[in-house]
Amino acid sequence: MTEAEVARDLHAVLEEVQRGVEVVIEEGYRPIAVLRSPQPVGRSIDEIVHDAETGNLEVTLDDEFGNDLEQIIATHRQQTWTPSLD
């Protein structure tokens, strides 16, 4: 795709990326950027909770665990991500 094609409908391009499509942005016939979904790092919260509930982790889920988890998630949603340019 060209930069102009991406700019024309960025929302549609991002929907494709979320579905797993890798989008190569070209200038002329030279690739200048690649958009793809990030590779998951580590395990999801669902996996960790499942392991804890089934006894696969040495973790104790007390009555307040759900409240603690909701507070952690809410806190992270409020933070703004600034990518490093390194």
Backbone bond lengths (Angstrom), bond angles and torsions (degrees), N, CA, C in turn:
res aa  C-N    CA-C-N  psi(-1)  N-CA   C-N-CA  omega(-1)  CA-C   N-CA-C  phi
1 M - - - 1.447 - - 1.526 108.77 -
2 T 1.302 116.04 150.31 1.451 119.85 174.53 1.530 108.86 -87.81
3 E 1.310 115.48 164.90 1.466 120.39 177.03 1.529 110.09 -59.11
4 A 1.324 117.25 -39.23 1.468 121.27 179.94 1.531 111.09 -64.20
5 E 1.337 117.64 -39.65 1.465 120.90 178.63 1.527 111.05 -65.08
6 V 1.320 116.30 -39.90 1.459 120.36 178.29 1.526 109.62 -65.75
7 A 1.332 117.01 -45.66 1.463 121.61 -177.88 1.528 111.63 -64.51
8 R 1.311 116.93 -32.90 1.462 121.32 -178.29 1.525 111.88 -61.90
9 D 1.336 116.98 -37.18 1.464 119.10 -178.99 1.527 109.81 -148.04
10 L 1.314 115.10 66.06 1.466 120.99 -178.71 1.522 111.34 -57.51
11 H 1.325 117.40 -37.93 1.464 120.76 -179.14 1.535 110.80 -58.75
12 A 1.311 117.18 -46.51 1.470 121.30 -179.97 1.527 110.83 -64.82
13 V 1.328 116.50 -39.16 1.466 120.42 178.57 1.530 109.89 -62.86
14 L 1.327 116.98 -44.55 1.459 120.24 179.96 1.527 112.05 -66.48
15 E 1.320 117.54 -32.87 1.463 120.11 174.89 1.524 110.45 -62.31
16 E 1.329 116.39 -41.64 1.461 120.42 177.77 1.535 110.73 -63.45
17 V 1.310 116.37 -42.23 1.465 121.00 179.04 1.529 109.93 -61.67
18 Q 1.321 117.14 -41.94 1.467 120.64 178.57 1.516 111.70 -63.34
19 R 1.330 117.53 -28.05 1.470 121.16 178.06 1.527 111.60 -81.72
20 G 1.337 116.66 -2.18 1.460 119.95 176.57 1.514 115.04 104.65
21 V 1.328 117.34 1.37 1.465 120.66 179.01 1.522 108.75 -77.39
22 E 1.326 116.41 134.64 1.462 121.30 175.30 1.527 107.49 -93.54
23 V 1.326 117.00 125.86 1.463 122.03 -176.96 1.526 108.61 -108.53
24 V 1.318 115.78 123.26 1.461 121.75 177.16 1.527 107.50 -100.73
25 I 1.325 115.97 124.01 1.464 121.14 178.38 1.520 107.17 -98.21
26 E 1.325 115.07 128.88 1.456 120.21 -174.94 1.523 111.79 -119.92
27 E 1.298 113.71 151.57 1.466 121.96 170.80 1.524 104.41 -117.48
28 G 1.313 116.25 110.95 1.463 118.42 -168.67 1.514 106.74 68.07
29 Y 1.315 117.01 -123.15 1.462 120.76 175.40 1.519 111.44 -111.95
30 R 1.334 116.14 14.76 1.466 121.04 -177.50 1.521 109.56 -102.46
31 P 1.339 117.86 121.63 1.464 120.10 177.10 1.531 110.44 -65.07
32 I 1.335 115.82 132.96 1.470 119.55 178.24 1.520 112.69 -118.34
33 A 1.347 116.70 -16.41 1.466 119.65 179.13 1.521 109.44 -161.35
34 V 1.328 114.93 156.23 1.461 121.58 176.28 1.524 107.59 -130.27
35 L 1.333 116.08 129.01 1.460 121.46 174.95 1.524 108.24 -107.31
36 R 1.318 115.95 126.52 1.463 120.65 176.24 1.514 108.47 -152.34
37 S 1.316 115.55 159.64 1.458 119.98 177.93 1.520 109.09 -65.53
38 P 1.328 116.43 143.30 1.461 118.53 178.34 1.522 110.60 -68.34
39 Q 1.312 115.80 148.01 1.457 120.61 175.44 1.520 108.31 -76.68
40 P 1.318 117.12 133.12 1.463 118.53 179.99 1.521 111.06 -61.16
41 V 1.313 114.88 139.22 1.453 121.19 178.05 1.521 107.31 -108.24
42 G 1.309 116.30 125.10 1.456 118.88 179.43 1.515 111.78 75.07
43 R 1.311 114.68 -157.53 1.459 120.43 -177.89 1.522 109.74 -109.20
44 S 1.321 114.89 154.06 1.461 119.12 178.85 1.527 109.84 -75.04
45 I 1.319 115.53 160.88 1.460 120.73 176.98 1.522 109.65 -60.18
46 D 1.341 117.09 -39.25 1.464 120.46 178.75 1.526 111.67 -57.71
47 E 1.333 116.72 -42.94 1.471 120.04 178.98 1.523 111.48 -64.19
48 I 1.311 116.58 -42.62 1.457 120.85 -178.47 1.528 110.44 -65.17
49 V 1.341 116.59 -45.01 1.466 120.36 178.98 1.523 110.13 -62.94
50 H 1.328 117.08 -43.29 1.463 120.66 178.74 1.532 110.44 -58.36
51 D 1.341 116.90 -47.73 1.469 120.55 179.33 1.523 111.45 -61.47
52 A 1.323 115.94 -39.30 1.463 119.16 179.96 1.529 110.57 -66.87
53 E 1.327 116.40 -40.85 1.464 120.14 -178.54 1.532 112.23 -69.90
54 T 1.315 116.77 -31.83 1.467 119.87 -178.27 1.527 112.61 -90.45
55 G 1.329 116.36 0.19 1.454 119.62 177.28 1.513 114.42 86.66
56 N 1.318 118.19 11.42 1.458 121.30 179.59 1.526 112.74 -82.93
57 L 1.316 117.59 -4.17 1.461 122.35 176.82 1.519 108.28 -127.38
58 E 1.292 115.55 152.30 1.463 119.58 176.17 1.519 109.15 -90.05
59 V 1.333 114.69 67.09 1.458 122.35 -177.40 1.523 107.46 -131.87
60 T 1.310 115.72 142.76 1.460 120.02 176.04 1.523 108.39 -108.67
61 L 1.329 116.52 122.91 1.456 120.88 178.00 1.523 108.15 -94.13
62 D 1.336 115.79 105.88 1.463 119.09 179.38 1.527 110.12 -86.92
63 D 1.328 116.01 178.98 1.458 121.03 -176.68 1.528 112.99 -62.93
64 E 1.317 117.78 -24.95 1.465 121.59 -177.19 1.535 112.49 -92.39
65 F 1.334 117.64 -0.24 1.464 120.60 -176.74 1.526 112.23 -56.54
66 G 1.337 116.79 -46.78 1.461 120.65 -179.36 1.518 112.33 -59.46
67 N 1.338 116.50 -42.74 1.468 120.43 178.63 1.529 110.45 -64.22
68 D 1.332 116.50 -42.77 1.466 120.37 178.46 1.518 110.88 -60.75
69 L 1.319 116.29 -44.68 1.459 121.21 -179.10 1.530 111.10 -63.92
70 E 1.313 117.56 -43.52 1.472 120.57 177.94 1.525 111.18 -61.64
71 Q 1.326 117.41 -38.93 1.463 121.22 178.70 1.528 110.91 -65.71
72 I 1.315 117.06 -41.56 1.472 121.14 178.19 1.519 110.25 -62.51
73 I 1.322 117.58 -46.24 1.466 121.51 -179.56 1.522 110.59 -63.27
74 A 1.322 117.75 -44.01 1.471 121.05 179.20 1.516 111.19 -61.71
75 T 1.316 117.26 -40.15 1.464 121.26 179.57 1.523 110.88 -63.14
76 H 1.332 116.99 -42.37 1.462 120.52 -178.49 1.518 112.49 -72.28
77 R 1.325 117.75 -27.96 1.467 120.16 176.90 1.517 111.15 -68.39
78 Q 1.328 117.30 -28.09 1.459 121.55 -177.82 1.520 111.93 -80.13
79 Q 1.315 117.81 -18.95 1.454 120.98 -177.81 1.516 110.62 -78.62
80 T 1.307 116.12 146.07 1.454 122.53 177.53 1.516 108.65 -98.08
81 W 1.323 116.41 131.50 1.458 121.02 179.87 1.516 108.74 -88.95
82 T 1.308 116.32 126.46 1.461 121.57 175.39 1.514 107.69 -117.71
83 P 1.335 117.57 111.39 1.459 119.21 -177.13 1.520 111.76 -68.04
84 S 1.300 115.70 147.42 1.456 121.93 176.87 1.521 109.13 -78.58
85 L 1.288 117.55 141.59 1.468 121.48 178.71 1.516 111.34 -98.55
86 D 1.323 117.38 13.42 1.472 120.71 178.73 1.489 111.81 -70.11
